[in-house]
Amino acid sequence: MTKYFHLGLPIFREPEKSLWSPQKLQRAVIVIVAAFAVVALVLYFYFYRILWPLVVYLYFGFAGVAIVASIFLFYAAVIYPLLATLYYRTTYILRAIL
């Protein structure tokens, strides 16, 4: 432990003993990327007949969900407030007249 003095008060600080040096981090990243590539290649060659249709179905499925969600958000943000405003103004006018 290293002892530092600042304004007369002792400050204790552990020397840096990092478990991860830059070289270890670089090796770990390379191993993770290589393992991911090997798994992806094995999956690709093993599930070749079903993998591509699965990717296509998932892509268009997510695209369809995004389109439906955007329609609902447009309704919630634009159409509903307009309809609510028209309703309240119409009922206000009708109550004032009747």
Kinemage of the C-alpha trace (Angstrom):
@kinemage 1
@onewidth
@group {chain A} dominant
@subgroup {mainchain}
@vectorlist {calphas} color= white
{ca met a 1} P 0.000 0.000 0.000
{ca thr a 2} L 1.298 3.421 -0.916
{ca lys a 3} L 0.905 6.276 1.515
{ca tyr a 4} L 0.284 9.796 0.233
{ca phe a 5} L 0.074 12.984 2.246
{ca his a 6} L -2.228 15.754 1.179
{ca leu a 7} L -2.741 18.788 3.408
{ca gly a 8} L -1.285 16.862 6.311
{ca leu a 9} L -3.838 14.040 6.074
{ca pro a 10} L -2.706 10.559 5.096
{ca ile a 11} L -4.408 9.178 2.000
{ca phe a 12} L -3.999 5.486 1.351
{ca arg a 13} L -4.203 4.180 -2.170
{ca glu a 14} L -3.773 0.684 -3.530
{ca pro a 15} L -1.227 0.403 -6.315
{ca glu a 16} L -2.873 -0.431 -9.607
{ca lys a 17} L -3.075 -4.187 -9.994
{ca ser a 18} L -5.422 -4.546 -12.901
{ca leu a 19} L -6.409 -8.044 -13.928
{ca trp a 20} L -6.876 -6.869 -17.516
{ca ser a 21} L -3.908 -5.462 -19.323
{ca pro a 22} L -4.417 -4.104 -22.860
{ca gln a 23} L -2.783 -7.219 -24.309
{ca lys a 24} L -5.115 -9.502 -22.352
{ca leu a 25} L -8.127 -7.481 -23.467
{ca gln a 26} L -7.004 -7.659 -27.086
{ca arg a 27} L -6.534 -11.429 -26.846
{ca ala a 28} L -9.932 -11.835 -25.189
{ca val a 29} L -11.653 -9.829 -27.927
{ca ile a 30} L -9.910 -11.845 -30.644
{ca val a 31} L -10.961 -15.119 -28.986
{ca ile a 32} L -14.573 -13.950 -28.620
{ca val a 33} L -14.770 -12.803 -32.257
{ca ala a 34} L -13.179 -16.034 -33.494
{ca ala a 35} L -15.566 -18.149 -31.413
{ca phe a 36} L -18.525 -16.178 -32.728
{ca ala a 37} L -17.318 -16.635 -36.311
{ca val a 38} L -16.872 -20.391 -35.813
{ca val a 39} L -20.338 -20.727 -34.278
{ca ala a 40} L -21.853 -18.656 -37.100
{ca leu a 41} L -20.159 -20.795 -39.762
{ca val a 42} L -21.224 -24.047 -38.088
{ca leu a 43} L -24.797 -22.805 -37.825
{ca tyr a 44} L -24.719 -21.627 -41.414
{ca phe a 45} L -23.541 -24.930 -42.840
{ca tyr a 46} L -25.581 -27.097 -40.477
{ca phe a 47} L -28.864 -25.221 -40.840
{ca tyr a 48} L -28.348 -24.020 -44.424
{ca arg a 49} L -31.830 -25.004 -45.619
{ca ile a 50} L -33.690 -23.297 -42.794
{ca leu a 51} L -31.321 -20.496 -41.818
{ca trp a 52} L -31.888 -18.191 -44.797
{ca pro a 53} L -35.708 -18.447 -44.721
{ca leu a 54} L -35.558 -17.890 -40.968
{ca val a 55} L -33.500 -14.726 -41.455
{ca val a 56} L -35.902 -13.513 -44.157
{ca tyr a 57} L -38.993 -14.234 -42.040
{ca leu a 58} L -37.488 -12.529 -39.010
{ca tyr a 59} L -36.445 -9.485 -41.045
{ca phe a 60} L -39.850 -9.000 -42.631
{ca gly a 61} L -41.569 -9.863 -39.365
{ca phe a 62} L -39.706 -7.118 -37.535
{ca ala a 63} L -40.322 -4.737 -40.443
{ca gly a 64} L -44.048 -5.499 -40.304
{ca val a 65} L -44.164 -4.974 -36.549
{ca ala a 66} L -42.327 -1.662 -36.976
{ca ile a 67} L -44.838 -0.501 -39.602
{ca val a 68} L -47.815 -1.424 -37.414
{ca ala a 69} L -46.194 0.282 -34.415
{ca ser a 70} L -45.575 3.441 -36.446
{ca ile a 71} L -49.237 3.497 -37.511
{ca phe a 72} L -50.362 3.166 -33.883
{ca leu a 73} L -47.933 5.875 -32.794
{ca phe a 74} L -49.149 8.206 -35.548
{ca tyr a 75} L -52.726 7.581 -34.410
{ca ala a 76} L -51.805 8.208 -30.766
{ca ala a 77} L -49.751 11.338 -31.465
{ca val a 78} L -51.741 13.018 -34.261
{ca ile a 79} L -55.150 11.546 -35.014
{ca tyr a 80} L -56.438 10.988 -31.464
{ca pro a 81} L -55.646 14.528 -30.208
{ca leu a 82} L -57.333 15.990 -33.297
{ca leu a 83} L -60.438 13.870 -32.789
{ca ala a 84} L -60.511 14.672 -29.071
{ca thr a 85} L -60.206 18.393 -29.774
{ca leu a 86} L -62.986 18.252 -32.365
{ca tyr a 87} L -65.197 16.299 -29.956
{ca tyr a 88} L -64.697 18.689 -27.042
{ca arg a 89} L -65.162 21.805 -29.194
{ca thr a 90} L -68.283 20.345 -30.797
{ca thr a 91} L -69.820 19.369 -27.465
{ca tyr a 92} L -68.880 22.768 -26.008
{ca ile a 93} L -70.648 24.549 -28.883
{ca leu a 94} L -73.662 22.250 -28.634
{ca arg a 95} L -73.908 22.802 -24.870
{ca ala a 96} L -73.688 26.555 -25.388
{ca ile a 97} L -76.432 26.461 -28.019
{ca leu a 98} L -78.778 24.054 -26.263
